[in-house]
Amino acid sequence: MNVPLLDLQAQHRAIKDEVLPALQAVIESQQFVMGPQIAQLEAELAKLCHAPHAVACASGTDALLLPLKALALKPGDEVITTPFTFFATAGTIHNAGGTPVFVDIEPGTFNIDTAAVEAAITPRTRAIMPVHLFGQMAALERLLPLVQARGLKLIEDAAQAIGARRKIDGRWRMAGELGWVSGFSFFPSKNLGAWGDGGMITASEDEIAARLRKLRLHGGAKQYYHDEVGTNSRLDTIQAAVLLAKLPHLAAWSARRREHAAYYDQGLAGLPAVRTPVVDPCNEHIFHQYTLRAERRDGLQTHLKSAGIGNAIYYPVPLHLQNCFRYLGHSRGRFPESERAAAEAISLPVYPELTRDQLDYVIDAIRRFYR
Ligand SMILES: *Cc1c(COP(=O)(O)O)cnc(C)c1O
């Protein structure tokens, strides 16, 4: 049997009668840049995330970079984040002129250790950037008092967490709802994937939303009049049309991912060599990834590969140990939980279209490896 890590062709087969006419409509209109679908998608995303504003842009990376640029960081200004994440989280801090300040992760959820964040705040700190890793939210209620007391900005890296939510003080709060701004990615492999690159920023305040709308259009609200220097970071109308056609399916897809995760949890229970994902009881996880901690992880990976089972190591090298961040002066041992996670984590197929037989096959292969 073959079980790919992700099967976008299966998704496409199921929805192509909805996506292709939407695409055809854009082609007939020939409005490839800033067509009406952009504002429609922004309105839908703002509604989904309980956010007053949403601003479409060219990628998830730009969805983090543009707000960081809006902060006008000066050399030495610091942004606190996690080293156990996709590269863009810290890459954008660097590219916006700031210094990434890493804080280790909680071993259970893989998310930033909020208790350690306060100790990392200095007079140069401008923002805190938690990542909702693998699809479950970081404990924002523990970061909000820190940013509020000190006038810092909370930037959520929600690239992997569209539609995820967390119960705070008895109320469900969405990824993208509580931050000053939040960045989402529509990279094809994300839970809501475009047919290429795309991103979205949700924003809590009118002022920053208006600013971001300018920054994505070379810094001008009116064409050929520039208030500041921005860039070209628009989302293509074609991508917005694809995303609008897919969006009605997102909740059901995430629910399927949760069902698959529960099935894996059950099938792998009692196997001491693997630890199934820890879901914080306050969170509704969307399982962008289903990530185990596994003994003899690299051996398991080879075994799964030879059994035809797709898998991936997210992430093999924590960001404080990347060559490009050597200038920050961190060495091995600095963030032990992130380093341990990099050595133990392995992600399994969890896409919605997986069948029961495929799930059984994966569970069986893992059990065989440790027998
Ligand atoms: C995917 C991702 C990004 C970047 O999104 P792109 O659309 O690929 O630019 C940023 N942060 C995290 C955590 C991601 O997973």
The ligand as an ORCA input file, in Angstrom:
! r2SCAN-3c Opt
* xyz 0 1
  C       4.269     28.025      6.014
  C       4.736     28.841      7.139
  C       5.156     30.179      6.999
  C       5.367     30.836      5.679
  O       4.356     30.739      4.771
  P       4.642     30.780      3.184
  O       3.288     30.932      2.609
  O       5.312     29.497      2.828
  O       5.516     31.960      2.905
  C       5.486     30.878      8.146
  N       5.448     30.322      9.360
  C       5.084     29.035      9.544
  C       5.045     28.476     10.925
  C       4.738     28.250      8.437
  O       4.404     26.965      8.631
*
